[in-house]
Amino acid sequence: MDGVKSGNGATGQFNPVNPQDPKKKKKKKRRSIPGMILRFIGCVFCVGIMLCSVGGVLLSMYIVQVTADDGEVLDLDNQKNKQTTIIYDKNGNEYATLTQGENRIWRELSAMPEDLQHAVIAIEDKDFYNEPGINIKRTIGAALNEFTDHAIYGSQQGASTLEQQLVKNLTGDDEVDKMRKVREIFRALGLANRYSKETILEAYLNTIPLTGIVCGMEAGAQEYFGKHVEDLTLSECAVLASITKNPTAYNPFTNPENLITRRNHVLYEMYTQGYITEEEYNSACAETITLTETSSSTENATRSSQNSYFTDALYYELLNDLQEKLNMTADEAKSMIFNGGLRVYSTVDPEVQTAIENAMYDAEGNIPALWHEEAVCLRDYPADTSSWDDVTFDENTGLPLTKDGLAVYGVDDIPVYTDDEHTTLKMGTSTDDNYPNDDTEYLCVYETVRTQAAIATLDYDGNILGIGGGVGEKKYDLGTNRATIPHQTGSTMKPIGAYCLALDYKLINYSSQVLDAPFYSAEDKRVLKDQYSYMDPYSEAAQSRSDVWRAWPTNYGGAGGNGDPMLVYDALRQSYNTVAVWVGNMVGVDFLYNFVHDTLECTYIDAETDMDLGPLVLGSQSHGMTVVQLAGAYSIFYDGTFTTPHYYTEITDYQGNEVLDNTKYINTIQAIDPTTAYIMNRMMANVLKSGGTASGMAPAGDIEAVAKTGTTSDYKDYTFAGLTPYYVTTLWWGCDKPTSLYELGSAGRNGKPIQLVWKALMEELQADKEAASFPMPDGVVTKQFDTSTGAIVSGGGATGYYTEDNLPDASYTTTETDPYAALAQQAAEGAQTTDTTQSTDATQPAA
């Protein structure tokens, strides 16, 4: 092995190792302290990066989740469509608003005075134009203060820019937690990145909450100063900027001293930041704050609710029209009305509406209250329960509850309206959708109530100028509005349901004679006492109630007529039922129904239950008419023209683009000949003269007036229609739950109270108007007639109004060629065998 080298030695010899020899240990290197510190820092840094990454991911996920709906909420262009609907009156002036939650009226930034813009920036965010949506320095300080439990500043710091405040206003995110500011910051940064400063400032000025439901500077300018925002003074601009800090503490109406101090501080900030001069500062500080007297913050003398009865009715009209004419759902229509910023051009005349409200508010002295106990009906909700013990209402059903949540029980079943229009009242166990459909029998609550009334005034173009839906103070918005609830019309039906068509068809003239006799005698067709209608005497109902049948119709006081001929004009003047029914029969039930329901658009007249002379001539309908419909029907007695009664003509959006042209749906038709209208008008003029049912009720002055009265069966309703060349007005008086006013007291035994209300109203509204008469059209001639026979005389008679082709005969005769007179004569002869002179009978009033 010579010459071979080994790795174990230089000589190449192999030196075996003893396994038992101890192993030699290597020396360990000693770690330095600085190295250990660096390695620790590195580990911490790596862990920090990982934690930050995880935290960033979680934060990103959190921000994405909580801002998922921000695309719509923070869409500033969309915010312009979320504003108050404005109602304009007939003269184009702002009359009322419709809003739910916020009263917001959007104005472009160009309309906002520079003083207002500067006032807000000076007091709220002086670095607004130089920051990226947040104030970085103040935000960091506020964050440190928040996470050190206010150890730095000792109190919570806002650090809110206009962007952050706008985010808060639009999202409603005001939770008190440490993450709210995080959400707000990210949203503000996104807002600033998406929109210009001008767009953000415009949105802020239009959405900043002020007092109550007032939101935005235009709404504030109108609420506090009664002017548009562009008309504000420097002081008023500072006032609006002051309120935003604390709307309660700086409410102009309740805390004026605090407001003045705050206003002066805002003006000082504007001065120190160079927006105004020292002279402007001193002048504005010295200016007295003058608030509007018509603010919604102050209570209206006639109502504690926000809306008038006209505004309430207009709302329901809009709700219906948007669904029917624009195919919206109910929710879509409601949202558009309250939040769509619509501009509604209504027909209301503020002078008329105010006069009506005052008349109805003061009607306590004119219209007898006749207090009585009455079951609370569904249409009475919300009711005033302040005088009831432990009574509240379920918010969803309107059901009266005790403090234990149980239905209030009485002695009678609760009154339930069985149709959608709330016109048909049924006493019994409720099956209404508002009540649980089970075996529970909900019994009614009694309340002491007074009689009520309603009124409507229109012009002759169908414009509804004003309505009143109740007596006394109006307490609720969108509550019971009796001007839009149908009631039986009584004898106010006669001119539109019988006489005018008979005149138009030339079946009668001004002085025609018709027998004063029952249409049906007790021997052929018998009539139930408390109904105007009739039944077959062999029917089951007749057989079971044979003791209460009699001749029909009867006149005031129960008299059935004496069978003598009576002149038509006089029959209308005294409101004879007998003559009116004979005249209506001349026309025919089908013609009467088509005219009233179709031509005059009295849509509550029912084709099944009202196709009879009683409902169509004497006003004993199953539902009746609203005072608005009745006024519209009576408007034909000006020139024969009928125009659909309407609350508005047009709807636009806030930019003036057409939403709905209502004039396309307003019908105008020549309902009767102008000559017929005038002759009918002259007949109704007699109602206000001596011997008429409204004698002495003509308004004072030189303005002509005509009228017609009405009373329903058992004196449950009184109606009145009064016309002047300027206005057509109708009124109703009765109880919400039909009750005989006759039985409630002597003050309820005639309809003069509402006649007096009309007289006073017309004297107020027409005080400054020129003398006027109804125009007599071509084709009408005046003739003297004998008041006994109705025949034309050469002189010495009364003045009648005719057309040349429909003059009275020389004398009145009953012949076989005169079927109506013959039938009347037969009926009169048959009536002589029946007692129809019960003077105490109150079931067949005529007036």
C-alpha positions in Angstrom: 0.0 0.0 0.0 3.2 2.1 -0.3 2.6 5.3 -2.2 -1.1 5.4 -1.6 -2.4 8.5 0.2 -5.1 8.4 2.7 -7.5 11.1 3.7 -6.6 10.3 7.3 -3.0 11.2 7.2 -0.1 12.4 5.3 1.6 9.1 5.3 -1.4 7.3 4.0 -1.6 5.0 7.1 -5.0 4.0 8.4 -5.6 4.9 12.0 -8.6 3.1 13.4 -10.8 5.1 15.9 -11.8 3.6 19.1 -15.5 3.7 19.4 -15.3 4.1 23.1 -13.3 7.3 22.8 -15.3 10.4 23.7 -16.6 12.5 20.7 -15.1 15.9 20.3 -17.8 18.7 20.7 -17.9 21.8 18.5 -17.8 25.1 20.1 -21.1 27.1 19.8 -21.1 30.6 18.5 -22.5 33.1 20.9 -25.6 35.1 19.6 -25.4 38.8 19.8 -28.2 40.9 21.5 -28.5 43.3 18.5 -29.1 40.3 16.2 -31.8 38.9 18.4 -33.5 42.3 18.5 -33.4 42.6 14.7 -34.8 39.1 14.3 -37.6 39.9 16.8 -38.4 43.1 15.0 -38.5 41.2 11.7 -40.9 38.6 13.1 -43.1 41.3 14.5 -43.0 43.1 11.2 -44.0 39.9 9.3 -46.8 39.2 11.7 -47.9 42.8 11.5 -48.0 42.6 7.7 -50.0 39.4 7.8 -52.4 40.9 10.4 -52.7 44.1 8.4 -53.4 42.0 5.3 -56.0 40.0 7.1 -57.4 43.1 8.7 -57.4 44.9 5.3 -59.3 42.0 3.7 -61.8 41.9 6.6 -62.2 45.7 6.5 -62.6 45.6 2.7 -65.2 42.9 3.1 -66.9 44.9 5.8 -66.9 48.1 3.8 -68.3 46.3 0.8 -71.0 44.7 2.9 -72.2 47.9 4.7 -72.0 50.0 1.6 -73.8 47.5 -0.7 -76.8 49.8 -1.2 -74.8 53.1 -1.3 -74.9 53.2 -5.1 -78.6 54.2 -4.9 -78.6 56.0 -1.6 -75.5 58.2 -2.5 -76.6 58.8 -6.1 -76.8 62.5 -5.9 -78.6 62.8 -9.3 -81.3 60.5 -8.0 -81.7 62.6 -4.9 -83.2 65.4 -7.0 -86.2 63.1 -7.5 -86.7 62.6 -3.8 -88.4 65.8 -2.8 -91.6 67.3 -1.7 -94.6 67.5 -4.1 -95.8 71.1 -4.4 -99.5 72.0 -5.0 -100.2 75.3 -6.8 -103.6 77.1 -6.6 -105.7 78.3 -9.5 -103.6 81.4 -9.8 -100.3 79.6 -10.0 -99.1 80.4 -6.5 -97.8 77.7 -4.1 -100.7 76.5 -2.0 -99.6 73.3 -0.1 -97.1 70.5 -0.1 -97.4 66.7 0.1 -94.6 65.0 1.8 -94.0 62.0 4.0 -91.0 62.2 6.3 -89.3 65.2 4.9 -90.4 68.5 3.3 -87.7 68.9 0.7 -87.8 71.2 -2.4 -84.8 70.9 -4.6 -83.1 74.0 -6.1 -80.1 74.2 -8.3 -76.9 75.6 -6.9 -77.1 78.6 -9.2 -80.3 79.6 -7.4 -78.6 79.5 -4.0 -77.3 82.9 -2.9 -73.5 83.1 -2.6 -74.0 84.4 1.0 -75.8 81.2 1.8 -73.1 79.0 0.3 -70.4 81.0 2.1 -72.3 80.9 5.4 -72.5 77.1 5.4 -68.9 76.7 4.3 -67.6 79.2 6.9 -69.3 77.6 9.8 -69.3 73.9 8.8 -66.2 73.2 6.7 -63.9 76.1 5.9 -61.5 73.9 3.9 -64.3 72.4 1.8 -62.7 73.3 -1.6 -59.2 72.2 -0.6 -59.8 68.7 0.9 -60.4 65.3 -0.6 -63.7 64.6 1.2 -62.2 64.3 4.6 -59.9 66.6 6.8 -56.9 64.3 7.2 -55.3 66.1 10.2 -58.6 66.4 12.1 -59.6 62.9 11.2 -56.4 61.4 12.6 -56.7 63.4 15.7 -60.4 62.4 16.2 -59.5 58.8 15.6 -56.7 58.8 18.2 -59.0 60.5 20.6 -61.8 58.0 20.0 -59.6 54.9 20.4 -58.0 56.3 23.5 -61.4 56.8 25.1 -61.2 60.6 24.7 -57.9 60.8 26.6 -56.5 63.4 24.1 -59.2 66.0 23.7 -61.5 65.0 26.6 -64.6 64.8 24.4 -65.8 63.4 21.1 -64.4 65.2 18.1 -66.5 65.6 15.0 -64.0 66.2 12.2 -66.9 66.1 9.7 -66.6 67.7 6.3 -69.6 68.6 4.2 -69.1 65.3 2.4 -69.3 63.4 5.7 -72.3 65.3 6.8 -74.0 64.7 3.5 -73.3 60.9 3.8 -74.8 60.9 7.2 -77.9 62.8 6.1 -78.5 60.5 3.1 -77.7 57.2 4.7 -79.2 57.9 8.1 -76.2 56.1 9.6 -75.9 57.8 13.0 -75.1 54.8 15.2 -72.9 55.5 18.2 -70.0 53.1 17.6 -66.3 53.3 16.6 -67.0 51.8 13.2 -69.5 54.5 12.1 -66.7 57.0 11.4 -64.9 54.4 9.4 -67.9 53.8 7.2 -68.5 57.6 7.0 -64.8 58.2 5.9 -64.9 55.6 3.2 -68.2 56.8 1.9 -67.1 60.5 1.9 -63.9 59.6 0.0 -66.0 57.8 -2.6 -68.4 60.7 -2.8 -65.6 63.2 -3.3 -64.1 61.0 -6.0 -67.3 60.6 -7.9 -68.8 64.2 -7.8 -67.6 67.7 -8.1 -67.5 70.1 -5.2 -70.3 72.1 -6.7 -72.6 69.0 -7.0 -71.8 68.0 -3.4 -72.5 71.5 -2.1 -75.8 71.6 -4.0 -76.9 68.2 -2.6 -75.9 69.3 0.9 -77.9 72.5 0.7 -80.9 70.6 -0.5 -80.9 67.8 2.1 -79.6 69.3 5.3 -82.3 68.7 8.0 -83.8 71.8 9.7 -86.7 71.9 12.2 -89.4 69.3 12.1 -89.8 67.8 8.7 -88.3 70.8 7.0 -85.3 69.7 4.9 -83.1 71.8 2.7 -82.6 75.5 2.3 -85.6 76.2 -0.1 -88.0 74.5 2.2 -86.4 76.4 5.1 -86.7 79.7 3.3 -90.4 79.1 2.7 -91.0 77.8 6.2 -89.4 80.5 8.2 -89.4 83.6 5.9 -92.2 82.9 3.4 -89.9 83.5 0.4 -87.8 81.6 -2.1 -84.1 81.0 -1.3 -82.8 83.4 -3.9 -84.6 86.2 -2.1 -82.9 85.7 1.3 -81.0 88.5 2.9 -77.5 88.0 4.3 -78.9 87.7 7.9 -81.5 85.2 6.7 -78.8 83.1 5.0 -76.8 83.1 8.3 -80.0 82.0 10.1 -80.5 79.0 7.9 -76.8 78.0 8.3 -77.2 78.4 12.1 -80.1 76.0 12.5 -78.2 73.0 11.0 -76.0 72.6 14.1 -78.9 71.9 16.4 -82.4 72.3 15.0 -84.0 72.1 18.4 -81.7 74.5 20.2 -81.8 77.0 17.4 -85.5 76.7 16.3 -86.5 80.1 15.1 -90.0 79.8 16.6 -89.1 78.4 20.0 -85.6 79.6 20.8 -85.1 83.0 19.1 -82.5 84.2 21.6 -80.2 81.2 21.0 -80.7 81.6 17.3 -79.6 85.3 17.3 -76.4 84.4 19.2 -75.6 81.6 16.7 -76.4 83.7 13.7 -74.0 86.4 14.9 -71.3 83.7 15.3 -71.9 82.6 11.7 -71.6 86.1 10.5 -68.4 86.6 12.4 -66.9 83.5 10.8 -67.9 84.8 7.4 -66.2 88.1 8.2 -63.0 86.6 9.6 -62.7 84.3 6.5 -63.2 87.2 4.1 -66.6 86.5 2.8 -68.2 89.7 4.0 -67.0 93.2 4.9 -67.1 94.7 8.4 -69.9 96.9 7.4 -72.0 94.0 6.1 -71.2 92.1 9.3 -72.4 94.9 11.5 -75.5 95.5 9.4 -76.6 91.9 9.3 -76.0 91.5 13.1 -78.3 94.4 13.6 -81.1 93.1 11.4 -84.2 91.8 13.2 -85.2 88.2 12.4 -88.8 88.5 11.0 -90.5 85.1 10.6 -93.5 84.3 8.5 -96.9 84.1 10.2 -98.1 81.3 8.0 -95.5 78.7 9.0 -96.6 75.1 9.4 -95.0 75.3 12.8 -97.8 77.6 14.0 -101.3 76.1 14.4 -103.9 77.1 11.8 -107.0 78.7 13.4 -109.3 76.1 11.9 -107.2 73.0 12.0 -104.4 71.4 13.9 -103.7 69.1 10.9 -101.3 70.1 8.2 -103.6 69.7 5.2 -106.9 71.3 4.3 -109.8 69.1 3.3 -109.1 70.1 -0.3 -105.5 68.9 -0.1 -106.7 65.6 1.5 -109.2 65.1 -1.4 -106.6 66.0 -4.0 -104.2 63.4 -2.6 -106.7 60.6 -3.0 -107.5 61.9 -6.5 -103.8 61.8 -7.4 -103.4 58.4 -5.9 -106.3 57.1 -8.0 -105.3 58.8 -11.2 -101.6 57.7 -11.2 -102.8 54.1 -10.9 -105.6 54.3 -13.4 -104.1 56.6 -16.0 -100.4 55.8 -15.7 -100.7 52.1 -14.7 -98.8 52.5 -11.5 -99.2 50.3 -8.4 -100.6 51.8 -5.3 -97.1 51.8 -3.7 -95.5 53.4 -6.7 -98.2 56.1 -6.9 -97.9 56.9 -3.2 -94.1 57.1 -3.4 -94.3 59.4 -6.4 -96.8 61.7 -4.6 -94.8 62.0 -1.4 -91.2 61.8 -2.7 -91.3 62.4 -6.4 -91.1 66.2 -6.4 -94.3 66.6 -8.4 -95.7 70.0 -9.3 -99.6 69.7 -9.2 -101.6 72.6 -10.7 -104.8 72.5 -8.8 -108.1 74.3 -9.0 -108.3 75.5 -5.4 -109.1 79.2 -4.8 -107.4 80.1 -1.5 -110.0 82.8 -0.9 -112.9 80.3 -1.3 -111.2 77.5 0.7 -110.3 79.8 3.6 -113.8 81.2 3.7 -115.2 77.6 3.7 -112.9 76.6 6.5 -113.8 79.6 8.6 -117.5 79.0 7.9 -117.3 75.4 8.9 -115.1 76.1 11.9 -117.5 78.7 13.1 -120.5 76.6 12.2 -120.9 75.5 15.8 -123.2 78.4 16.3 -125.1 78.0 13.1 -125.5 74.2 12.8 -127.1 72.6 15.8 -124.8 70.0 17.4 -127.6 67.7 18.6 -125.1 65.7 20.7 -125.9 62.0 20.9 -124.3 58.6 21.5 -123.3 56.9 18.3 -121.4 53.7 17.4 -117.9 54.5 16.1 -117.7 53.5 12.4 -114.6 52.5 10.4 -114.6 55.8 8.6 -114.4 57.6 11.8 -110.8 56.5 12.5 -108.6 58.0 13.7 -111.0 59.1 16.4 -110.4 61.4 19.4 -110.0 59.0 22.3 -108.9 61.5 24.8 -112.1 61.3 26.8 -112.3 57.5 26.7 -111.0 55.3 29.5 -108.1 53.0 28.6 -108.9 53.0 24.9 -106.3 52.8 22.1 -106.3 51.6 18.5 -104.4 48.9 16.7 -102.2 50.6 14.2 -102.8 48.1 11.5 -106.5 47.5 11.8 -107.9 50.6 13.5 -109.7 48.3 15.9 -110.4 49.9 19.3 -108.4 48.2 22.0 -108.4 48.2 25.8 -105.1 48.6 27.7 -105.0 44.7 27.8 -105.2 44.6 24.0 -108.7 43.2 23.8 -111.5 44.6 21.7 -113.8 47.1 23.4 -117.2 45.5 23.8 -120.5 47.3 23.9 -124.1 46.3 23.5 -124.4 46.4 19.7 -122.5 44.9 16.8 -119.8 47.1 15.3 -120.9 49.0 12.2 -119.1 47.7 9.2 -119.0 49.2 5.7 -119.5 46.4 3.2 -118.2 48.1 0.1 -114.8 49.6 -0.9 -116.3 53.1 -1.1 -117.5 52.9 2.6 -121.0 53.8 1.6 -123.1 50.8 2.6 -123.3 50.3 6.4 -124.1 46.9 7.8 -124.6 46.2 11.5 -123.3 42.8 12.5 -120.3 40.6 13.0 -117.5 42.1 11.1 -116.3 40.4 7.9 -114.4 43.4 6.8 -110.8 42.9 5.7 -109.7 45.2 8.5 -110.8 42.7 11.0 -109.8 39.1 11.7 -112.0 36.8 9.7 -112.9 34.4 12.4 -115.7 33.6 14.8 -114.9 36.6 17.1 -117.7 39.0 17.4 -116.3 42.5 17.7 -118.7 44.8 19.4 -118.8 48.5 19.0 -117.5 51.5 21.0 -119.9 54.3 21.7 -118.8 57.9 21.5 -120.8 61.1 22.1 -120.9 62.9 18.8 -122.4 65.9 17.2 -124.1 66.3 13.8 -121.7 66.9 10.9 -121.8 68.8 7.6 -120.0 69.1 4.3 -119.7 71.7 1.6 -118.3 72.1 -1.9 -118.0 75.2 -4.1 -117.3 75.0 -7.8 -117.2 77.4 -10.7 -119.1 76.6 -14.0 -116.0 75.1 -15.6 -115.9 72.2 -13.2 -113.1 73.6 -11.2 -113.4 72.6 -7.5 -112.6 75.9 -5.7 -112.9 74.7 -2.2 -114.5 72.0 0.1 -115.2 71.5 3.7 -115.4 68.0 5.2 -116.6 68.6 8.7 -117.8 71.0 11.4 -115.2 72.4 13.8 -111.5 72.0 13.9 -109.9 69.6 11.5 -107.6 67.4 13.6 -106.2 64.8 11.2 -104.7 64.6 7.8 -106.3 62.1 5.3 -109.0 61.4 7.9 -112.8 61.5 7.4 -113.7 63.9 4.7 -117.5 64.2 4.4 -117.2 66.2 1.2 -116.1 63.1 -0.6 -118.5 60.7 1.1 -121.9 60.1 -0.7 -125.1 60.8 1.1 -128.7 60.7 0.0 -129.7 63.8 -1.8 -133.4 64.1 -1.0 -135.3 66.7 -3.0 -132.2 68.3 -4.5 -132.6 65.4 -6.9 -135.8 66.8 -8.4 -134.3 69.5 -10.7 -131.6 67.2 -12.2 -133.6 63.9 -11.9 -137.0 65.0 -13.3 -137.8 68.6 -14.2 -134.8 69.5 -16.4 -135.2 66.5 -18.7 -138.9 67.0 -18.9 -138.4 70.6 -19.9 -135.6 69.6 -22.4 -137.9 66.9 -24.0 -140.7 69.5 -24.0 -142.9 67.3 -21.9 -143.7 70.2 -19.6 -143.1 73.9 -19.5 -142.8 76.6 -16.8 -146.5 76.6 -16.0 -147.7 73.2 -17.0 -150.3 71.6 -14.8 -149.7 68.2 -13.2 -152.0 66.6 -10.6 -150.9 66.7 -7.0 -151.7 63.0 -6.3 -149.9 59.8 -5.3 -148.4 57.9 -8.1 -149.4 54.6 -6.6 -152.5 54.3 -4.4 -152.9 52.0 -1.4 -155.1 49.7 -3.5 -152.6 48.8 -6.2 -148.9 49.3 -5.2 -148.1 49.7 -1.6 -145.2 51.5 -0.1 -143.1 50.9 3.0 -143.3 53.9 5.3 -139.6 54.5 5.7 -138.8 54.1 2.0 -139.6 56.1 -1.1 -139.5 53.0 -3.3 -142.4 50.6 -3.8 -143.0 46.8 -3.8 -145.6 44.4 -5.2 -148.3 43.9 -2.5 -148.1 40.2 -3.1 -144.4 39.9 -2.4 -143.2 38.1 0.7 -142.1 41.4 2.2 -145.4 43.0 1.6 -147.3 40.1 3.1 -145.2 40.1 6.2 -145.5 43.9 6.7 -149.0 44.6 5.6 -149.6 47.0 8.5 -147.1 49.6 7.2 -148.0 50.0 3.6 -149.7 53.0 2.1 -150.0 55.2 -1.0 -146.9 56.7 -2.5 -145.5 59.3 -2.7 -146.7 61.7 0.0 -145.7 65.3 0.5 -144.2 67.1 3.4 -146.0 66.1 6.6 -147.4 62.9 5.1 -150.2 64.4 3.0 -150.8 62.5 -0.2 -152.0 65.4 -2.4 -155.6 66.5 -3.0 -155.8 65.5 -6.6 -156.1 69.1 -7.9 -153.9 70.3 -10.7 -150.8 72.1 -9.7 -148.4 74.3 -11.7 -145.0 72.9 -12.2 -143.0 76.0 -11.1 -145.1 76.1 -7.9 -144.6 72.4 -7.2 -140.8 72.9 -7.4 -141.0 76.0 -5.3 -142.8 74.1 -2.5 -141.0 70.8 -3.3 -144.0 68.6 -3.8 -143.1 65.0 -4.1 -146.2 63.9 -5.9 -145.8 66.2 -8.9 -142.1 65.5 -9.2 -142.7 61.8 -9.4 -145.3 62.3 -12.1 -142.9 64.5 -14.1 -140.1 61.9 -13.6 -142.4 59.2 -14.9 -143.0 61.2 -18.1 -139.3 61.1 -18.8 -138.8 57.5 -17.9 -136.5 55.7 -15.4 -134.0 54.6 -18.0 -133.6 58.2 -19.4 -133.3 59.5 -15.8 -130.6 57.0 -14.9 -128.6 57.5 -18.0 -128.7 61.3 -17.6 -127.7 61.4 -14.0 -125.2 58.5 -13.9 -123.6 58.9 -17.4 -124.0 62.5 -18.5 -123.7 64.1 -15.1 -121.2 61.5 -13.8 -122.9 60.8 -10.5 -121.2 57.5 -10.3 -122.6 56.4 -6.9 -126.1 56.0 -8.4 -126.5 52.2 -8.6 -127.9 50.5 -11.7 -129.4 47.7 -9.6 -130.8 49.5 -6.5 -131.5 53.0 -7.8 -133.4 52.2 -11.1 -136.6 53.6 -9.7 -138.5 56.9 -9.4 -137.9 57.1 -5.7 -134.0 57.2 -6.0 -133.9 59.1 -9.3 -136.5 61.8 -8.5 -136.8 62.0 -4.7 -133.2 61.2 -3.8 -133.7 58.0 -1.8 -130.6 56.4 -3.3 -128.7 53.4 -1.8 -125.5 55.5 -1.7 -126.3 59.0 -3.0 -123.9 61.6 -4.1 -121.0 63.6 -2.7 -121.5 67.3 -2.4 -118.9 67.7 -5.1 -120.9 65.5 -7.5 -124.1 67.3 -6.6 -122.5 70.7 -7.3 -121.2 69.5 -10.6 -124.6 68.3 -11.6 -126.2 71.7 -10.6 -123.6 73.5 -12.7 -125.7 72.8 -15.8 -128.2 75.4 -14.7 -126.0 78.2 -15.8 -125.9 77.5 -19.6 -126.6 73.8 -19.9 -123.0 72.8 -20.1 -121.5 70.1 -17.8 -117.8 69.7 -17.1 -116.3 67.0 -15.0 -115.6 68.3 -11.5 -111.8 68.2 -11.0 -109.2 69.0 -8.4 -106.3 69.6 -10.8 -105.5 70.1 -14.4 -101.8 69.1 -14.8 -98.9 67.3 -13.1 -95.3 67.9 -14.0 -92.0 66.9 -12.5 -89.8 69.4 -10.7 -88.2 70.4 -14.0 -91.5 71.1 -15.7 -91.7 67.9 -17.8 -95.3 66.7 -18.2 -96.3 63.7 -16.0 -100.1 63.8 -16.5 -102.3 66.1 -18.5 -105.6 65.7 -16.7 -107.5 68.0 -19.1 -107.5 65.0 -21.5 -109.8 63.2 -19.0 -112.1 66.1 -18.2 -115.3 65.9 -20.2 -117.3 68.9 -21.3 -120.7 68.3 -22.8 -123.9 70.2 -23.6 -126.0 68.3 -21.1 -129.2 70.2 -21.8 -130.2 73.1 -24.1 -129.2 76.5 -22.8 -132.9 77.5 -22.9 -133.8 74.6 -20.7 -131.0 75.6 -18.3 -132.3 79.1 -18.0 -136.0 78.1 -17.6 -134.9 75.7 -14.9 -132.8 78.4 -13.3 -135.9 80.7 -13.2 -137.9 78.0 -11.6 -135.3 77.6 -8.8 -135.2 81.3 -8.2 -138.7 81.0 -6.7 -137.3 78.7 -4.0 -135.7 81.7 -2.4 -138.8 83.9 -2.7 -141.9 84.0 -0.5 -143.5 80.6 -0.2 -140.4 78.8 -1.2 -138.7 76.2 0.9 -135.7 78.5 1.4 -137.6 81.8 1.6 -135.5 84.7 2.8 -132.2 83.0 2.3 -131.1 84.9 -0.7 -127.7 86.6 -0.1 -127.8 90.3 0.4 -126.7 92.5 -2.5 -127.2 92.8 -6.3 -126.0 89.4 -7.3 -128.7 87.0 -8.3 -129.2 83.6 -6.6 -131.2 80.5 -7.1 -131.5 77.4 -4.9 -133.1 74.0 -4.1 -133.5 72.3 -0.7 -133.6 68.7 0.1 -134.6 66.4 3.0 -134.4 62.6 3.1 -136.6 60.0 4.7 -137.0 60.4 8.5 -135.0 63.6 8.3 -131.7 61.8 8.3 -130.1 64.1 5.8 -130.5 67.8 4.8 -129.1 69.0 1.5 -129.0 72.4 -0.2 -127.8 73.6 -3.6 -127.3 77.3 -4.1 -126.2 79.0 -7.3 -125.0 82.6 -8.1 -123.5 83.7 -11.4 -120.1 83.3 -9.7 -120.4 80.0 -7.7 -122.3 76.8 -7.4 -122.3 75.5 -3.9 -123.9 72.4 -2.3 -124.1 71.4 1.4 -125.0 68.4 3.4 -126.0 68.1 7.1 -126.6 64.9 9.0 -124.8 62.2 11.1 -121.9 60.0 10.1 -124.1 57.1 11.0 -127.5 57.9 9.5 -129.8 59.0 12.3 -133.1 60.9 12.4 -132.3 64.5 13.2 -136.0 65.0 13.8 -135.8 62.7 16.8 -132.7 64.4 18.2 -134.5 67.6 18.9 -136.6 70.4 17.5 -133.5 72.1 16.1 -133.1 69.2 13.7 -136.5 69.5 12.1 -135.5 71.7 9.1 -132.5 72.4 6.9 -132.3 76.1 7.5 -128.9 75.9 9.4 -127.0 75.0 6.2 -129.0 77.5 4.2 -127.7 80.2 6.6 -124.1 79.0 6.2 -124.5 79.3 2.4 -126.0 82.7 2.7 -123.2 84.0 4.9 -120.5 82.4 2.7 -121.8 84.0 -0.4 -122.1 87.4 1.2 -118.4 87.1 2.2 -117.1 85.8 -1.1 -119.1 88.2 -3.2 -118.8 91.3 -1.1 -116.4 93.0 -3.6 -117.8 91.5 -6.8 -119.8 93.4 -9.4 -123.6 93.0 -9.6 -124.5 90.1 -11.8 -127.4 88.1 -13.1 -127.7 84.8 -14.9 -127.6 85.5 -18.7 -130.8 84.8 -20.6 -129.9 82.9 -23.8 -131.5 83.5 -27.2 -134.7 81.5 -27.7 -136.2 82.2 -24.2 -139.3 84.3 -24.2 -141.2 85.7 -21.3 -145.0 85.5 -21.1 -147.6 86.4 -18.6 -149.6 83.4 -17.3 -152.6 82.7 -15.1 -151.3 81.4 -11.8 -154.4 79.3 -11.4 -154.5 77.6 -14.8 -151.0 78.2 -16.2 -152.5 79.5 -19.4 -151.0 82.5 -21.2 -152.8 85.8 -20.5 -152.5 89.1 -22.1 -151.7 90.9 -18.9 -152.1 90.8 -15.2 -150.6 87.4 -14.6 -147.2 86.3 -13.3 -144.1 86.1 -15.5 -143.1 82.8 -16.9 -140.2 81.7 -19.1 -140.7 79.6 -22.2 -139.6 78.7 -25.7 -141.8 79.5 -28.7 -142.2 75.9 -29.5 -143.2 74.9 -25.9 -145.9 77.4 -24.7 -148.8 76.4 -22.4 -152.2 75.5 -23.7 -155.0 78.0 -23.3 -156.5 75.8 -20.5 -155.9 72.5 -18.7 -158.0 69.5 -19.7 -157.9 65.8 -18.9 -158.5 63.8 -22.0 -157.7 60.3 -23.3 -154.9 61.8 -25.4 -153.2 63.1 -22.2 -152.1 59.8 -20.6 -150.2 61.3 -17.8 -153.0 63.5 -16.7 -155.4 60.6 -17.0 -153.2 58.4 -14.9 -152.8 61.1 -12.3 -156.6 61.6 -12.1 -157.1 57.9 -11.6 -154.4 57.8 -8.9 -156.0 60.8 -7.2 -159.4 59.2 -7.2 -157.9 56.0 -5.7 -156.1 57.9 -3.1 -159.4 59.3 -1.7 -160.1 56.0 0.0 -156.8 56.0 2.0 -155.9 58.1 4.9 -152.8 60.1 3.8 -153.1 63.2 6.0 -151.1 62.1 9.1 -149.7 65.5 10.1 -147.2 64.0 12.6 -145.7 61.6 10.0 -142.1 62.5 9.4 -141.3 59.8 6.8 -142.0 61.7 3.6 -140.4 65.1 3.7 -140.3 67.2 0.6 -138.2 70.3 1.4 
